[in-house]
Amino acid sequence: MGHTDRIAQPETSGQSRYVIRAGELAHDSYELDLTPERAGWEWSSLRVVALDPGGSLTVPAGEHEYLVLPLSGGCSVQAGSERFEVAGRESVFTDITDYVYVPRRTEVTLTSASGARIALPGSKATTDKPLRYCPRSEVGTGLRGAGPSSRQVNNYALGNDVETSHLLACEVLTPGGNWSSYPPHKHDEHSEVERVLEEIYYYEVRSGDDGDAEGFALQRIYPSPGHDIDVCTEVRGGDVVVMPYGYHGPSVAAPGYDLYYLNVMAGPAEDSVWLMTDDPHHTWVRQTWEGQEVDPRLPMTPMND
């Protein structure tokens, strides 16, 4: 089964507004079209486009900036007189990718000769930045944590040279059986050590050894001071969890199934920094990493120096 045709997982009424199942927001060429309005907030958005071989899609100009970020396959990006060839990748589990930053008020046409799935992580923009092709050498890659908290992080619009108005975007790869987004953390108030950031998690799960078993992961969100939220849900490929506030984590990859998620973050600050605070009950866990090795299954993909 694909992302849009599997049996939906049941939700409790309290967490249904935060969990979006694969196919729930699909239409036309979009596997996912998550607007700020649907998420119930102001800034962050995510669309996932599926193009058949030879297919194309025009994305209208608007007030949102976004990345053209291939999940699988490659594409051409036409914006006015400028055209970029994005090589893309076979899979999110096999490589990082080149990509394009698209500023607000820019119409773009995407075309793929061989077919592609393309994520468009976005944010409402308040300033104009240059349209830009970003080679894979500009992706900031690194390994975080240790032992069962080991994971790989690929930064596409976070701490690298890409200028954005409000958008932050990265990928996280977690080996089966490991925990990521751990210790749990939050970014729901503005301070010297924290920023207000609405966050989207979009998940892909690598199939089991037989190539057909559909894997899963678990996601937790719980209250932070002044914010009431309670989510503990199973997630599968194509699912989304929106996180307006609260402590989030862990993201738990089931044994045998590697986990990928795309993080999309945006908020009112214009300094393009990711600042968060750990749940003070669990921040001590970071100290234990000093005596542990990084999981030998990492990195999953080639990394930049």
Buried (B, 14 or more C-beta within 10 A) or exposed (E): EEBBEBEEBEBEEEBEBBBBBBBBBBEEBBBBBBBBEBBEBBBBBBBBBBBEEEBBBEBEBBEBBBBBBBBBBBBBBBBEEEEBEBEBBEBBBEBBBBBBBBBBEBEBBBBBEEBBBBBBBBBBBEEEBEBBBBEBEBBBBEBBBBBBBBBBBBBBBBBBEBBBBBBBBBBBBBBBBBBBBBBBBBBBBEEEEBBBBBBBBBBBBBBBEEEEEEBBBBBBBBEBEEBEBEBEBBBBBBBBBBBBBBBBBBBBBBEEBBBBBBBBBBBBEEEBEBBBBBBEEBEEBBEEBEEEEBBEBBBBBEBEE
